[in-house]
């Protein structure tokens, strides 16, 4: 059986997630550390300012940073022992192309969302492999990478959508606590008991959300990288993990 056809046989979302956990085994420390650094920088960039130049700078930094974060997890599943420097590889490798790619992917997605939400979601899924492709194929243009992502996701968008949905239960309860807390604080301020309940609910929700994010974000992004690696066309099997529903564990290659 052709190796790419074999990868396409993966049907279970649990297969991708098991493979992601396998890749993260022994790497949780660096993965969480990189996430913390990414989160801190992103939070600083997210501080609202009125000056338009701030938004330009934010875009010029957040795009390559996000791309570097995805590249870190792609290297992680390939057992290349990525370090913190990989997070900033979007700045050091084809910086202008990465900024332009981030801009175009977001513009295309927003334009589709302006038409209807469902087509926007479909297109977001279609473009979702673009940054991984830019990592593996530095010679291609932005539009070639976007086109290749669309081709790769042909017939795979539903599978990826279900995979993403499988992570939602992790955030439902903390999000519900935060919403309940905010509602209680703003609409029952005159009732000290309900106000206290709302405050406690908000604090618990925020703490739970932070704690879950520490685990969930590296897990989710690694799973996304596994999805890409399992579907990318390649003539070199050594670049990607051979993954099937019967063999969901990634094994570090021997030297």
Buried (B, 14 or more C-beta within 10 A) or exposed (E): EEBBEBBBEBEBBEBBBBBBBBBBEEBBEBBBBBBEBBBEBBEEBEEEEEEEEEEEEBBBBBBBBBBBBBBBBBBBBBBEEBEEEBBBBBBEBBBEBBBBBBBBBBEBBEEBBEEEEEEBBBBBBBBBBBBBBBBBEEEBEBEBBBBBBBEBBEEBBEBBBEBBEBBEEBBEBBBEBBEBBBBBBEEBEEEEEBBEBBEEBBEBBBEBBEEBBBBBBBBBBBBBBBBBBBBBEEEEEEEBBBBBEEEBEBEEEEE
